[in-house]
């Protein structure tokens, strides 16, 4: 049984994240989608809301995924949960520059846990949660970037066209 973990802020989950979750089925038997609580203060959605949105968008994956929230160091959580590798999406060179030092530090702390990068599909390579939040903040439509459930939740916070 190969258990992977897909950690992130997921504020909010986008079509890009969902594609990484879907493709993770090719490389692990179970996937823990782990919402980082650390960044709660600067997030648009609470960790509970972020988890609920992921769960709501991931019905098709059934038991393959488990959605959790975690605090503290990722590698410690991985050890607790006997996770063998961390999965992260890579969209661009700037993602690599952000991801590579994190992977290196995680490897120093826990050499037994590998980080595996999945490069994003062209269709989702320009989508980021940060841009979704920015567009939403202008009360503009984000439905091309996120699933309907997420777009609906965003519209509650930022009604269209105000
Ligand atoms: O979606 P994000 O915000 O890019 O995800 C970053 C995340 C949550 C994966 C990263 O900040 C993280 O692992 N945080 C947990 C704390 C930790 O382990 N920090 C050391 C990483 S080298």
Backbone and ligand atoms as CSV (ligand in chain L), in Angstrom:
chain,resi,resn,atom,element,x,y,z
A,1,UNK,N,N,0.849,-1.200,0.000
A,1,UNK,CA,C,0.000,0.000,0.000
A,1,UNK,C,C,0.882,1.246,0.000
A,2,UNK,N,N,0.836,1.999,-1.074
A,2,UNK,CA,C,1.667,3.214,-1.159
A,2,UNK,C,C,0.787,4.425,-0.868
A,3,UNK,N,N,1.116,5.098,0.256
A,3,UNK,CA,C,0.336,6.276,0.635
A,3,UNK,C,C,1.117,7.541,0.313
A,4,UNK,N,N,0.508,8.406,-0.476
A,4,UNK,CA,C,1.103,9.707,-0.771
A,4,UNK,C,C,0.363,10.794,-0.018
A,5,UNK,N,N,1.022,11.942,0.079
A,5,UNK,CA,C,0.343,13.094,0.687
A,5,UNK,C,C,0.442,14.265,-0.280
A,6,UNK,N,N,-0.648,14.979,-0.424
A,6,UNK,CA,C,-0.664,16.165,-1.270
A,6,UNK,C,C,-0.989,17.338,-0.346
A,7,UNK,N,N,0.066,18.029,0.134
A,7,UNK,CA,C,-0.167,19.119,1.077
A,7,UNK,C,C,-0.317,20.455,0.365
A,8,UNK,N,N,-0.984,21.395,0.997
A,8,UNK,CA,C,-1.082,22.734,0.423
A,8,UNK,C,C,-2.020,23.600,1.229
A,9,UNK,N,N,-2.148,24.836,0.773
A,9,UNK,CA,C,-3.081,25.750,1.434
A,9,UNK,C,C,-4.492,25.560,0.873
A,10,UNK,N,N,-4.587,25.263,-0.415
A,10,UNK,CA,C,-5.889,25.007,-1.070
A,10,UNK,C,C,-6.891,26.116,-0.741
A,11,UNK,N,N,-6.486,27.358,-0.956
A,11,UNK,CA,C,-7.335,28.502,-0.576
A,11,UNK,C,C,-7.731,29.331,-1.789
A,12,UNK,N,N,-8.643,28.865,-2.612
A,12,UNK,CA,C,-9.386,27.611,-2.520
A,12,UNK,C,C,-8.809,26.567,-3.487
A,13,UNK,N,N,-9.390,25.350,-3.407
A,13,UNK,CA,C,-9.022,24.293,-4.352
A,13,UNK,C,C,-9.432,24.734,-5.769
A,14,UNK,N,N,-8.551,24.446,-6.742
A,14,UNK,CA,C,-8.796,24.855,-8.138
A,14,UNK,C,C,-8.830,23.614,-9.041
A,15,UNK,N,N,-9.148,23.860,-10.319
A,15,UNK,CA,C,-9.082,22.760,-11.290
A,15,UNK,C,C,-7.656,22.198,-11.375
A,16,UNK,N,N,-6.660,23.035,-11.126
A,16,UNK,CA,C,-5.268,22.563,-11.150
A,16,UNK,C,C,-5.009,21.530,-10.054
A,17,UNK,N,N,-5.465,21.841,-8.832
A,17,UNK,CA,C,-5.302,20.881,-7.733
A,17,UNK,C,C,-6.026,19.572,-8.054
A,18,UNK,N,N,-7.242,19.705,-8.591
A,18,UNK,CA,C,-8.032,18.488,-8.849
A,18,UNK,C,C,-7.350,17.606,-9.892
A,19,UNK,N,N,-6.689,18.231,-10.855
A,19,UNK,CA,C,-5.968,17.439,-11.852
A,19,UNK,C,C,-4.802,16.680,-11.214
A,20,UNK,N,N,-4.111,17.331,-10.279
A,20,UNK,CA,C,-2.989,16.644,-9.597
A,20,UNK,C,C,-3.538,15.465,-8.776
A,21,UNK,N,N,-4.664,15.676,-8.091
A,21,UNK,CA,C,-5.262,14.586,-7.297
A,21,UNK,C,C,-5.619,13.419,-8.214
A,22,UNK,N,N,-6.239,13.756,-9.338
A,22,UNK,CA,C,-6.659,12.703,-10.277
A,22,UNK,C,C,-5.453,11.896,-10.772
A,23,UNK,N,N,-4.401,12.608,-11.148
A,23,UNK,CA,C,-3.229,11.911,-11.714
A,23,UNK,C,C,-2.416,11.186,-10.648
A,24,UNK,N,N,-2.606,11.546,-9.384
A,24,UNK,CA,C,-1.910,10.838,-8.299
A,24,UNK,C,C,-2.356,9.386,-8.227
A,25,UNK,N,N,-3.537,9.116,-8.781
A,25,UNK,CA,C,-4.014,7.711,-8.774
A,25,UNK,C,C,-3.060,6.805,-9.529
A,26,UNK,N,N,-2.257,7.384,-10.443
A,26,UNK,CA,C,-1.302,6.567,-11.210
A,26,UNK,C,C,-0.075,6.191,-10.387
A,27,UNK,N,N,0.144,6.910,-9.280
A,27,UNK,CA,C,1.393,6.635,-8.557
A,27,UNK,C,C,1.206,6.221,-7.097
A,28,UNK,N,N,-0.004,6.330,-6.563
A,28,UNK,CA,C,-0.173,5.804,-5.202
A,28,UNK,C,C,-1.542,5.144,-5.029
A,29,UNK,N,N,-1.644,4.372,-3.940
A,29,UNK,CA,C,-2.888,3.642,-3.683
A,29,UNK,C,C,-3.855,4.469,-2.849
A,30,UNK,N,N,-3.272,5.332,-2.022
A,30,UNK,CA,C,-4.102,6.215,-1.184
A,30,UNK,C,C,-3.452,7.581,-1.171
A,31,UNK,N,N,-4.286,8.610,-1.099
A,31,UNK,CA,C,-3.738,9.966,-1.082
A,31,UNK,C,C,-4.359,10.741,0.077
A,32,UNK,N,N,-3.483,11.294,0.905
A,32,UNK,CA,C,-3.956,12.186,1.960
A,32,UNK,C,C,-3.841,13.608,1.419
A,33,UNK,N,N,-4.968,14.275,1.286
A,33,UNK,CA,C,-4.940,15.683,0.847
A,33,UNK,C,C,-4.919,16.507,2.132
A,34,UNK,N,N,-3.791,17.174,2.366
A,34,UNK,CA,C,-3.553,17.771,3.682
A,34,UNK,C,C,-3.568,19.297,3.603
A,35,UNK,N,N,-4.557,19.876,4.259
A,35,UNK,CA,C,-4.749,21.331,4.259
A,35,UNK,C,C,-3.937,21.929,5.405
A,36,UNK,N,N,-3.011,22.827,5.064
A,36,UNK,CA,C,-2.163,23.430,6.101
A,36,UNK,C,C,-2.958,24.470,6.884
A,37,UNK,N,N,-2.981,24.288,8.208
A,37,UNK,CA,C,-3.713,25.247,9.051
A,37,UNK,C,C,-2.864,26.470,9.374
A,38,UNK,N,N,-1.530,26.311,9.261
A,38,UNK,CA,C,-0.593,27.353,9.684
A,38,UNK,C,C,-0.935,28.735,9.144
A,39,UNK,N,N,-1.369,28.745,7.876
A,39,UNK,CA,C,-1.556,30.024,7.196
A,39,UNK,C,C,-2.973,30.584,7.363
A,40,UNK,N,N,-3.707,30.007,8.343
A,40,UNK,CA,C,-5.135,30.328,8.520
A,40,UNK,C,C,-5.432,31.832,8.468
A,41,UNK,N,N,-4.573,32.622,9.147
A,41,UNK,CA,C,-4.896,34.052,9.318
A,41,UNK,C,C,-4.992,34.789,7.990
A,42,UNK,N,N,-4.120,34.419,7.046
A,42,UNK,CA,C,-4.105,35.173,5.787
A,42,UNK,C,C,-4.984,34.522,4.716
A,43,UNK,N,N,-5.774,33.507,5.115
A,43,UNK,CA,C,-6.559,32.771,4.114
A,43,UNK,C,C,-7.958,33.367,3.940
A,44,UNK,N,N,-8.470,33.200,2.723
A,44,UNK,CA,C,-9.841,33.626,2.434
A,44,UNK,C,C,-10.831,32.692,3.138
A,45,UNK,N,N,-10.526,31.390,3.101
A,45,UNK,CA,C,-11.407,30.390,3.709
A,45,UNK,C,C,-10.734,29.767,4.939
A,46,UNK,N,N,-11.532,29.410,5.939
A,46,UNK,CA,C,-10.996,28.713,7.109
A,46,UNK,C,C,-10.545,27.316,6.683
A,47,UNK,N,N,-9.755,26.666,7.521
A,47,UNK,CA,C,-9.290,25.321,7.143
A,47,UNK,C,C,-10.488,24.366,7.015
A,48,UNK,N,N,-11.497,24.568,7.873
A,48,UNK,CA,C,-12.696,23.720,7.784
A,48,UNK,C,C,-13.386,23.918,6.425
A,49,UNK,N,N,-13.518,25.170,6.010
A,49,UNK,CA,C,-14.160,25.444,4.716
A,49,UNK,C,C,-13.331,24.884,3.566
A,50,UNK,N,N,-12.012,25.039,3.664
A,50,UNK,CA,C,-11.145,24.540,2.586
A,50,UNK,C,C,-11.263,23.018,2.470
A,51,UNK,N,N,-11.328,22.355,3.639
A,51,UNK,CA,C,-11.490,20.890,3.616
A,51,UNK,C,C,-12.837,20.501,3.002
A,52,UNK,N,N,-13.886,21.218,3.410
A,52,UNK,CA,C,-15.224,20.881,2.901
A,52,UNK,C,C,-15.303,21.083,1.389
A,53,UNK,N,N,-14.642,22.137,0.900
A,53,UNK,CA,C,-14.667,22.376,-0.546
A,53,UNK,C,C,-13.932,21.252,-1.277
A,54,UNK,N,N,-12.804,20.823,-0.741
A,54,UNK,CA,C,-12.069,19.728,-1.399
A,54,UNK,C,C,-12.943,18.468,-1.400
A,55,UNK,N,N,-13.498,18.147,-0.204
A,55,UNK,CA,C,-14.349,16.950,-0.121
A,55,UNK,C,C,-15.500,17.026,-1.110
A,56,UNK,N,N,-16.106,18.207,-1.177
A,56,UNK,CA,C,-17.259,18.388,-2.058
A,56,UNK,C,C,-16.915,18.246,-3.530
A,57,UNK,N,N,-15.661,18.508,-3.877
A,57,UNK,CA,C,-15.250,18.445,-5.295
A,57,UNK,C,C,-14.632,17.103,-5.656
A,58,UNK,N,N,-14.454,16.228,-4.669
A,58,UNK,CA,C,-13.667,15.016,-4.909
A,58,UNK,C,C,-14.488,13.737,-4.764
A,59,UNK,N,N,-15.813,13.852,-4.880
A,59,UNK,CA,C,-16.667,12.670,-4.725
A,59,UNK,C,C,-16.239,11.524,-5.625
A,60,UNK,N,N,-15.811,11.851,-6.845
A,60,UNK,CA,C,-15.457,10.795,-7.811
A,60,UNK,C,C,-14.256,9.954,-7.364
A,61,UNK,N,N,-13.471,10.465,-6.404
A,61,UNK,CA,C,-12.271,9.725,-6.006
A,61,UNK,C,C,-12.521,8.732,-4.873
A,62,UNK,N,N,-13.714,8.778,-4.288
A,62,UNK,CA,C,-14.106,7.787,-3.272
A,62,UNK,C,C,-13.067,7.642,-2.173
A,63,UNK,N,N,-12.743,6.368,-1.842
A,63,UNK,CA,C,-11.822,6.067,-0.738
A,63,UNK,C,C,-10.372,6.351,-1.077
A,64,UNK,N,N,-10.105,6.686,-2.332
A,64,UNK,CA,C,-8.709,6.947,-2.705
A,64,UNK,C,C,-8.149,8.112,-1.896
A,65,UNK,N,N,-9.001,9.100,-1.610
A,65,UNK,CA,C,-8.465,10.241,-0.861
A,65,UNK,C,C,-9.049,10.350,0.541
A,66,UNK,N,N,-8.224,10.961,1.405
A,66,UNK,CA,C,-8.674,11.339,2.746
A,66,UNK,C,C,-8.282,12.808,2.894
A,67,UNK,N,N,-9.231,13.636,3.257
A,67,UNK,CA,C,-8.927,15.062,3.399
A,67,UNK,C,C,-8.740,15.363,4.885
A,68,UNK,N,N,-7.599,15.973,5.226
A,68,UNK,CA,C,-7.305,16.278,6.627
A,68,UNK,C,C,-6.787,17.713,6.719
A,69,UNK,N,N,-6.755,18.231,7.942
A,69,UNK,CA,C,-6.044,19.484,8.184
A,69,UNK,C,C,-4.855,19.136,9.067
A,70,UNK,N,N,-3.737,19.812,8.868
A,70,UNK,CA,C,-2.579,19.531,9.721
A,70,UNK,C,C,-1.925,20.834,10.168
A,71,UNK,N,N,-1.260,20.722,11.349
A,71,UNK,CA,C,-0.486,21.844,11.882
A,71,UNK,C,C,0.960,21.391,11.934
A,72,UNK,N,N,1.853,22.329,12.056
A,72,UNK,CA,C,3.252,21.980,12.316
A,72,UNK,C,C,3.983,21.512,11.083
A,73,UNK,N,N,5.064,20.789,11.311
A,73,UNK,CA,C,5.939,20.388,10.207
A,73,UNK,C,C,5.321,19.267,9.385
A,74,UNK,N,N,5.386,19.453,8.088
A,74,UNK,CA,C,4.812,18.451,7.189
A,74,UNK,C,C,5.476,17.077,7.372
A,75,UNK,N,N,6.812,17.054,7.460
A,75,UNK,CA,C,7.480,15.744,7.530
A,75,UNK,C,C,7.114,14.985,8.811
A,76,UNK,N,N,6.822,15.755,9.883
A,76,UNK,CA,C,6.420,15.061,11.119
A,76,UNK,C,C,5.050,14.428,10.936
A,77,UNK,N,N,4.177,15.165,10.281
A,77,UNK,CA,C,2.848,14.598,10.001
A,77,UNK,C,C,2.987,13.370,9.098
A,78,UNK,N,N,3.900,13.443,8.122
A,78,UNK,CA,C,4.128,12.297,7.219
A,78,UNK,C,C,4.590,11.074,8.002
A,79,UNK,N,N,5.494,11.315,8.953
A,79,UNK,CA,C,5.993,10.183,9.749
A,79,UNK,C,C,4.864,9.558,10.561
A,80,UNK,N,N,4.067,10.425,11.201
A,80,UNK,CA,C,2.925,9.928,11.997
A,80,UNK,C,C,2.002,9.060,11.159
A,81,UNK,N,N,1.769,9.500,9.901
A,81,UNK,CA,C,0.793,8.824,9.047
A,81,UNK,C,C,1.421,7.777,8.135
A,82,UNK,N,N,2.736,7.531,8.310
A,82,UNK,CA,C,3.472,6.539,7.504
A,82,UNK,C,C,3.329,6.794,5.995
A,83,UNK,N,N,3.530,8.041,5.657
A,83,UNK,CA,C,3.445,8.451,4.254
A,83,UNK,C,C,4.802,8.268,3.605
A,84,UNK,N,N,4.844,7.701,2.406
A,84,UNK,CA,C,6.155,7.489,1.782
A,84,UNK,C,C,6.562,8.596,0.828
A,85,UNK,N,N,5.628,9.350,0.302
A,85,UNK,CA,C,6.070,10.477,-0.518
A,85,UNK,C,C,5.079,11.630,-0.541
A,86,UNK,N,N,5.673,12.796,-0.801
A,86,UNK,CA,C,4.926,14.049,-0.859
A,86,UNK,C,C,4.720,14.380,-2.334
A,87,UNK,N,N,3.507,14.703,-2.693
A,87,UNK,CA,C,3.233,15.078,-4.085
A,87,UNK,C,C,2.973,16.584,-4.158
A,88,UNK,N,N,3.619,17.220,-5.130
A,88,UNK,CA,C,3.376,18.647,-5.361
A,88,UNK,C,C,3.244,18.884,-6.853
A,89,UNK,N,N,2.441,19.863,-7.215
A,89,UNK,CA,C,2.284,20.222,-8.631
A,89,UNK,C,C,3.321,21.271,-9.014
A,90,UNK,N,N,3.773,21.211,-10.251
A,90,UNK,CA,C,4.742,22.202,-10.767
A,90,UNK,C,C,4.169,22.827,-12.023
A,91,UNK,N,N,3.966,24.148,-11.992
A,91,UNK,CA,C,3.422,24.814,-13.179
A,91,UNK,C,C,4.479,25.553,-13.977
A,92,UNK,N,N,5.523,25.985,-13.303
A,92,UNK,CA,C,6.439,26.928,-13.957
A,92,UNK,C,C,7.801,26.886,-13.286
A,93,UNK,N,N,8.744,27.623,-13.888
A,93,UNK,CA,C,10.078,27.732,-13.297
A,93,UNK,C,C,9.987,28.408,-11.926
A,94,UNK,N,N,9.105,29.392,-11.805
A,94,UNK,CA,C,9.011,30.055,-10.492
A,94,UNK,C,C,8.449,29.099,-9.439
A,95,UNK,N,N,7.568,28.197,-9.847
A,95,UNK,CA,C,7.126,27.158,-8.900
A,95,UNK,C,C,8.320,26.322,-8.462
A,96,UNK,N,N,9.168,25.967,-9.440
A,96,UNK,CA,C,10.321,25.120,-9.106
A,96,UNK,C,C,11.216,25.833,-8.096
A,97,UNK,N,N,11.404,27.147,-8.285
A,97,UNK,CA,C,12.280,27.892,-7.375
A,97,UNK,C,C,11.700,27.940,-5.960
A,98,UNK,N,N,10.389,27.921,-5.866
A,98,UNK,CA,C,9.717,27.899,-4.561
A,98,UNK,C,C,9.750,26.482,-3.968
A,99,UNK,N,N,9.560,25.486,-4.836
A,99,UNK,CA,C,9.406,24.106,-4.372
A,99,UNK,C,C,10.740,23.429,-4.031
A,100,UNK,N,N,11.776,23.727,-4.817
A,100,UNK,CA,C,13.029,22.988,-4.670
A,100,UNK,C,C,13.639,23.159,-3.269
A,101,UNK,N,N,13.722,24.395,-2.725
A,101,UNK,CA,C,14.256,24.513,-1.367
A,101,UNK,C,C,13.385,23.793,-0.331
A,102,UNK,N,N,12.051,23.815,-0.533
A,102,UNK,CA,C,11.176,23.105,0.427
A,102,UNK,C,C,11.453,21.608,0.382
A,103,UNK,N,N,11.590,21.089,-0.861
A,103,UNK,CA,C,11.865,19.652,-0.993
A,103,UNK,C,C,13.217,19.325,-0.363
A,104,UNK,N,N,14.206,20.228,-0.552
A,104,UNK,CA,C,15.549,19.972,-0.009
A,104,UNK,C,C,15.514,19.968,1.516
A,105,UNK,N,N,14.802,20.935,2.111
A,105,UNK,CA,C,14.735,20.988,3.578
A,105,UNK,C,C,13.980,19.767,4.107
A,106,UNK,N,N,12.887,19.420,3.442
A,106,UNK,CA,C,12.141,18.229,3.887
A,106,UNK,C,C,13.012,16.981,3.802
A,107,UNK,N,N,13.846,16.914,2.760
A,107,UNK,CA,C,14.741,15.744,2.595
A,107,UNK,C,C,15.796,15.711,3.695
A,108,UNK,N,N,16.326,16.910,4.068
A,108,UNK,CA,C,17.303,16.968,5.174
A,108,UNK,C,C,16.658,16.480,6.468
A,109,UNK,N,N,15.412,16.919,6.693
A,109,UNK,CA,C,14.735,16.555,7.942
A,109,UNK,C,C,14.326,15.092,7.951
A,110,UNK,N,N,13.955,14.585,6.791
A,110,UNK,CA,C,13.421,13.205,6.688
A,110,UNK,C,C,13.822,12.572,5.366
A,111,UNK,N,N,15.075,12.046,5.306
A,111,UNK,CA,C,15.579,11.533,4.020
A,111,UNK,C,C,14.737,10.397,3.452
A,112,UNK,N,N,13.953,9.735,4.304
A,112,UNK,CA,C,13.176,8.583,3.818
A,112,UNK,C,C,11.917,9.006,3.059
A,113,UNK,N,N,11.565,10.277,3.160
A,113,UNK,CA,C,10.345,10.756,2.473
A,113,UNK,C,C,10.739,11.510,1.202
A,114,UNK,N,N,10.301,11.012,0.067
A,114,UNK,CA,C,10.629,11.644,-1.222
A,114,UNK,C,C,9.565,12.675,-1.586
A,115,UNK,N,N,9.995,13.722,-2.277
A,115,UNK,CA,C,9.009,14.636,-2.879
A,115,UNK,C,C,8.925,14.321,-4.367
A,116,UNK,N,N,7.712,14.150,-4.846
A,116,UNK,CA,C,7.486,13.835,-6.262
A,116,UNK,C,C,6.710,14.998,-6.879
A,117,UNK,N,N,7.213,15.503,-8.004
A,117,UNK,CA,C,6.526,16.622,-8.668
A,117,UNK,C,C,5.761,16.128,-9.883
A,118,UNK,N,N,4.521,16.570,-9.982
A,118,UNK,CA,C,3.741,16.323,-11.201
A,118,UNK,C,C,3.618,17.650,-11.938
A,119,UNK,N,N,4.076,17.684,-13.177
A,119,UNK,CA,C,3.964,18.936,-13.929
A,119,UNK,C,C,2.505,19.118,-14.349
A,120,UNK,N,N,2.086,20.368,-14.337
A,120,UNK,CA,C,0.661,20.602,-14.590
A,120,UNK,C,C,0.329,20.461,-16.073
A,121,UNK,N,N,-0.910,20.172,-16.340
A,121,UNK,CA,C,-1.397,20.145,-17.723
A,121,UNK,C,C,-1.458,21.576,-18.243
A,122,UNK,N,N,-1.339,21.708,-19.557
A,122,UNK,CA,C,-1.355,23.051,-20.158
A,122,UNK,C,C,-2.629,23.804,-19.743
A,123,UNK,N,N,-3.754,23.067,-19.698
A,123,UNK,CA,C,-5.053,23.720,-19.424
A,123,UNK,C,C,-5.105,24.367,-18.041
A,124,UNK,N,N,-4.290,23.830,-17.113
A,124,UNK,CA,C,-4.387,24.354,-15.747
A,124,UNK,C,C,-3.116,25.089,-15.305
A,125,UNK,N,N,-2.158,25.211,-16.221
A,125,UNK,CA,C,-0.844,25.698,-15.783
A,125,UNK,C,C,-0.860,27.181,-15.396
A,126,UNK,N,N,-1.907,27.901,-15.757
A,126,UNK,CA,C,-1.938,29.330,-15.403
A,126,UNK,C,C,-2.886,29.616,-14.234
A,127,UNK,N,N,-3.476,28.551,-13.710
A,127,UNK,CA,C,-4.436,28.750,-12.610
A,127,UNK,C,C,-3.710,28.691,-11.267
A,128,UNK,N,N,-3.970,29.671,-10.429
A,128,UNK,CA,C,-3.448,29.591,-9.055
A,128,UNK,C,C,-4.524,30.086,-8.092
A,129,UNK,N,N,-4.460,29.590,-6.859
A,129,UNK,CA,C,-5.432,30.039,-5.853
A,129,UNK,C,C,-5.283,31.541,-5.626
A,130,UNK,N,N,-4.051,32.029,-5.705
A,130,UNK,CA,C,-3.827,33.467,-5.472
A,130,UNK,C,C,-4.583,34.303,-6.505
A,131,UNK,N,N,-4.507,33.881,-7.776
A,131,UNK,CA,C,-5.213,34.640,-8.820
A,131,UNK,C,C,-6.725,34.495,-8.679
A,132,UNK,N,N,-7.168,33.317,-8.261
A,132,UNK,CA,C,-8.610,33.122,-8.025
A,132,UNK,C,C,-9.075,34.117,-6.956
A,133,UNK,N,N,-8.295,34.220,-5.870
A,133,UNK,CA,C,-8.690,35.157,-4.796
A,133,UNK,C,C,-8.685,36.597,-5.301
A,134,UNK,N,N,-7.692,36.909,-6.137
A,134,UNK,CA,C,-7.593,38.284,-6.641
A,134,UNK,C,C,-8.804,38.623,-7.523
A,135,UNK,N,N,-9.109,37.734,-8.474
A,135,UNK,CA,C,-10.249,37.969,-9.370
A,135,UNK,C,C,-11.545,38.046,-8.551
A,136,UNK,N,N,-11.683,37.132,-7.577
A,136,UNK,CA,C,-12.892,37.117,-6.730
A,136,UNK,C,C,-13.030,38.436,-5.987
A,137,UNK,N,N,-11.907,38.976,-5.528
A,137,UNK,CA,C,-11.914,40.230,-4.770
A,137,UNK,C,C,-12.470,41.386,-5.582
A,138,UNK,N,N,-12.395,41.271,-6.913
A,138,UNK,CA,C,-12.985,42.299,-7.793
A,138,UNK,C,C,-14.416,41.935,-8.196
A,139,UNK,N,N,-14.992,40.948,-7.481
A,139,UNK,CA,C,-16.381,40.518,-7.731
A,139,UNK,C,C,-16.547,40.059,-9.179
A,140,UNK,N,N,-15.516,39.418,-9.688
A,140,UNK,CA,C,-15.563,38.953,-11.067
A,140,UNK,C,C,-15.733,37.429,-11.085
A,141,UNK,N,N,-16.075,36.907,-12.253
A,141,UNK,CA,C,-16.436,35.493,-12.353
A,141,UNK,C,C,-15.196,34.586,-12.354
A,142,UNK,N,N,-15.165,33.592,-11.470
A,142,UNK,CA,C,-14.011,32.691,-11.393
A,142,UNK,C,C,-14.380,31.280,-11.874
A,143,UNK,N,N,-15.534,31.157,-12.528
A,143,UNK,CA,C,-16.022,29.805,-12.813
A,143,UNK,C,C,-15.182,29.043,-13.839
A,144,UNK,N,N,-14.278,29.717,-14.565
A,144,UNK,CA,C,-13.397,28.981,-15.479
A,144,UNK,C,C,-12.198,28.388,-14.730
A,145,UNK,N,N,-12.004,28.828,-13.502
A,145,UNK,CA,C,-10.782,28.462,-12.774
A,145,UNK,C,C,-11.017,27.444,-11.670
A,146,UNK,N,N,-12.243,27.409,-11.175
A,146,UNK,CA,C,-12.557,26.533,-10.036
A,146,UNK,C,C,-13.870,25.791,-10.299
A,147,UNK,N,N,-14.071,24.645,-9.641
A,147,UNK,CA,C,-15.312,23.896,-9.821
A,147,UNK,C,C,-16.526,24.711,-9.347
A,148,UNK,N,N,-17.725,24.366,-9.847
A,148,UNK,CA,C,-18.934,25.130,-9.504
A,148,UNK,C,C,-19.157,25.300,-7.993
A,149,UNK,N,N,-18.866,24.266,-7.217
A,149,UNK,CA,C,-19.068,24.363,-5.767
A,149,UNK,C,C,-18.236,25.507,-5.178
A,150,UNK,N,N,-16.998,25.601,-5.644
A,150,UNK,CA,C,-16.085,26.634,-5.123
A,150,UNK,C,C,-16.523,28.010,-5.637
A,151,UNK,N,N,-16.896,28.061,-6.924
A,151,UNK,CA,C,-17.341,29.341,-7.492
A,151,UNK,C,C,-18.564,29.851,-6.715
A,152,UNK,N,N,-19.470,28.943,-6.349
A,152,UNK,CA,C,-20.672,29.318,-5.596
A,152,UNK,C,C,-20.314,29.877,-4.226
A,153,UNK,N,N,-19.383,29.217,-3.564
A,153,UNK,CA,C,-18.955,29.657,-2.221
A,153,UNK,C,C,-18.279,31.033,-2.311
A,154,UNK,N,N,-17.503,31.228,-3.375
A,154,UNK,CA,C,-16.834,32.523,-3.564
A,154,UNK,C,C,-17.872,33.613,-3.817
A,155,UNK,N,N,-18.908,33.268,-4.593
A,155,UNK,CA,C,-19.950,34.269,-4.891
A,155,UNK,C,C,-20.684,34.703,-3.615
A,156,UNK,N,N,-20.769,33.776,-2.630
A,156,UNK,CA,C,-21.402,34.173,-1.360
A,156,UNK,C,C,-20.580,35.264,-0.662
A,157,UNK,N,N,-19.252,35.118,-0.763
A,157,UNK,CA,C,-18.384,36.112,-0.101
A,157,UNK,C,C,-18.267,37.381,-0.931
A,158,UNK,N,N,-18.205,37.210,-2.256
A,158,UNK,CA,C,-18.016,38.349,-3.174
A,158,UNK,C,C,-19.077,38.281,-4.273
A,159,UNK,N,N,-20.287,38.758,-4.015
A,159,UNK,CA,C,-21.328,38.688,-5.058
A,159,UNK,C,C,-20.852,39.335,-6.341
A,160,UNK,N,N,-21.253,38.750,-7.465
A,160,UNK,CA,C,-20.768,39.203,-8.786
A,160,UNK,C,C,-21.149,40.649,-9.063
A,161,UNK,N,N,-20.220,41.371,-9.692
A,161,UNK,CA,C,-20.502,42.665,-10.296
A,161,UNK,C,C,-20.782,43.813,-9.341
A,162,UNK,N,N,-20.286,43.743,-8.111
A,162,UNK,CA,C,-20.530,44.884,-7.200
A,162,UNK,C,C,-19.371,45.881,-7.255
L,1,LIG,O1,O,-0.142,25.617,-1.240
L,1,LIG,P1,P,1.088,26.143,-0.571
L,1,LIG,O2,O,0.756,27.332,0.294
L,1,LIG,O3,O,2.188,26.431,-1.550
L,1,LIG,O4,O,1.597,24.960,0.374
L,1,LIG,C1,C,2.773,25.121,1.150
L,1,LIG,C2,C,2.870,24.001,2.203
L,1,LIG,C3,C,1.647,24.041,3.101
L,1,LIG,C4,C,2.977,22.659,1.546
L,1,LIG,C5,C,4.161,24.279,3.047
L,1,LIG,O5,O,4.162,25.601,3.510
L,1,LIG,C6,C,4.276,23.330,4.219
L,1,LIG,O6,O,4.660,22.193,4.061
L,1,LIG,N1,N,3.918,23.826,5.439
L,1,LIG,C7,C,3.972,23.049,6.645
L,1,LIG,C8,C,5.114,23.520,7.541
L,1,LIG,C9,C,6.419,22.922,7.091
L,1,LIG,O7,O,6.621,21.731,7.101
L,1,LIG,N2,N,7.332,23.814,6.683
L,1,LIG,C10,C,8.635,23.434,6.204
L,1,LIG,C11,C,8.639,23.203,4.706
L,1,LIG,S1,S,10.281,23.127,4.170
